[in-house]
Amino acid sequence: MGHFHVVGAGLAGLACAVALSRAGRPVTLYEAAPQAGGRCRSYFDDHLGRTIDNGNHLLMSGNTVALAFVDTIGSRDTLTGPDRAEFPFVDLRTNQRWVVRPGASPLPWWLLVPSRRVPQTRLADYRSGLGLLFAGCAATVNEVFDPAGALYQRFWEPLAVAALNCDPTEGAAALLRPVLLRTFGRGAAYCQPLVAARGLSETFADPAVRFIEAHGGTVCFGATLRATEWRDDTPIALRFDSESVPIASGDRVVLAAPPTAVQRLLPGLTVPEGSNAIVNAHMRFDGPVDWPWRAPLAGLIGGTAQWIFHRDDIVSVTVSAADALAEQPSEDIAAILWQDVARALGRSDVTPPAIRVVKEKRATFHQTPAQVARRPGPRTRWPGVFLAGDWTDTGLPATIEGAILSGERAAREAMTSR
Ligand SMILES: Cc1cc2nc3c(=O)[nH]c(=O)nc-3n(C[C@H](O)[C@H](O)[C@H](O)COP(=O)(O)OP(=O)(O)OC[C@H]3O[C@@H](n4cnc5c(N)ncnc54)[C@H](O)[C@@H]3O)c2cc1C
């Protein structure tokens, strides 16, 4: 049996190596960083004295691929969320507050009850959601919805910016469709918010590494793939800093690194270009936070902060499509975001807590119709070489669900290809 070489231990590479080792295939996973998880990881922050995530990550109960993955690696119990689907919102300009609570049925009967709708919206406004079902590949989000309407500003826009990490004037509407169909489109059981209770690494990365090793696989950290050596079009060695790993005939290589790195390794491969930033600010309070909602997150409208999350004594803010904000000094960002948080929590009297700003400048690829069209599938024209990553053509946005799906798909392709 040939050996499987997986490059990149983000969620795509981990999911690929988990699937391969689970199927009894010999696998080595190479990761440039000293830890697994890639863009979905935790670390200890000295300033806050807490373990924090590189960014808040939201999963929904409709993310069935991701949930099956955490079941496999044995970390499902580290995901937490309310037992009902509910999404609190605050309009920071008016302090108006509401909670979106989808009903159990896939048909949105709950919209017939005016008090359950987003404030200042009419039943007829929700027809705009149907436009998404028929959105073509070239359509952007704000070509599908009416950007002037309250429903857009208070629901569609925050949802689209969070899901696509892209300004709605540019974001691909077609990528938002599967998000909606797999969650809100299936009823409340599929849109319960879930977060990693003890941090992303404890839910996704560390148990996956343990699973791979327990199933006979090897995980190498600090292993940056610098180049691939070829004979004709077939890879014969992977060149790392300190060694060259020979690729025997019958071996398979899965590249699960970001698109720029993969393109350097496979010149001529078409990949999406450009990326968008996500800015997070983690705020450590002195003592328990008086969190007013049952859900672990709330949407903020009308400020700079877009979503706030709560875990123990930490409140974290997410700002997606944050390229301009990410250019500002961290102290200025902290001050701006604290104002929004203080207003949302009614804590304007309190002195600002310790704050850590994390800028992920290349959080996801630029998810516009033009760049989505450049996503490659898992197979390449190079024999024995496969691709995984949230940027490959999964039909989903660049998310946990998409990354894991891509890794499992690449594993299947690599195992079945001749
Ligand atoms: C701040 C932030 C917030 C997010 N929020 C959400 C959210 O709420 N919900 C959600 O579903 N998704 C969210 N995402 C997206 C999600 O994190 C990603 O889609 C997912 O983690 C991508 O995984 P990946 O394996 O495709 O890529 P990566 O995580 O980028 O993994 C690639 C790996 O390859 C390694 N590598 C690179 N070059 C080499 C090389 N030459 N040799 C060896 N290794 C190499 C890298 O170090 C990295 O570990 C968020 C992302 C960010 C950054």
The ligand as a Gaussian input file, in Angstrom:
#p B3LYP/6-31G(d) Opt

LIG

0 1
 C      -10.535000      35.018000      12.640000
 C      -11.288000      33.929000      11.922000
 C      -12.624000      33.687000      12.248000
 C      -13.314000      32.674000      11.597000
 N      -14.597000      32.410000      11.982000
 C      -15.217000      31.327000      11.494000
 C      -16.490000      30.943000      11.989000
 O      -17.072000      31.620000      12.855000
 N      -17.064000      29.817000      11.510000
 C      -16.457000      29.045000      10.557000
 O      -17.018000      28.008000      10.187000
 N      -15.256000      29.401000      10.031000
 C      -14.620000      30.505000      10.479000
 N      -13.387000      30.852000      10.001000
 C      -12.822000      30.103000       8.869000
 C      -12.092000      28.839000       9.301000
 O      -11.186000      29.102000      10.349000
 C      -11.300000      28.311000       8.093000
 O      -12.178000      28.113000       7.022000
 C      -10.564000      27.008000       8.364000
 O       -9.898000      27.022000       9.588000
 C       -9.575000      26.781000       7.212000
 O       -8.883000      25.568000       7.387000
 P       -7.876000      25.080000       6.256000
 O       -7.297000      23.805000       6.727000
 O       -8.536000      25.098000       4.932000
 O       -6.732000      26.190000       6.162000
 P       -5.621000      26.660000       7.230000
 O       -6.226000      26.725000       8.579000
 O       -5.031000      27.909000       6.677000
 O       -4.542000      25.502000       7.231000
 C       -3.445000      25.464000       6.376000
 C       -2.249000      24.929000       7.166000
 O       -1.155000      24.738000       6.271000
 C        0.031000      25.136000       6.934000
 N        1.020000      25.440000       5.898000
 C        1.085000      26.507000       5.067000
 N        2.117000      26.383000       4.202000
 C        2.726000      25.201000       4.501000
 C        3.855000      24.520000       3.973000
 N        4.547000      25.020000       2.925000
 N        4.250000      23.337000       4.524000
 C        3.559000      22.824000       5.583000
 N        2.460000      23.434000       6.117000
 C        2.050000      24.602000       5.575000
 C       -0.400000      26.353000       7.757000
 O        0.505000      26.615000       8.801000
 C       -1.785000      25.899000       8.236000
 O       -1.704000      25.228000       9.475000
 C      -12.678000      31.899000      10.583000
 C      -11.355000      32.179000      10.239000
 C      -10.655000      33.160000      10.892000
 C       -9.225000      33.427000      10.517000

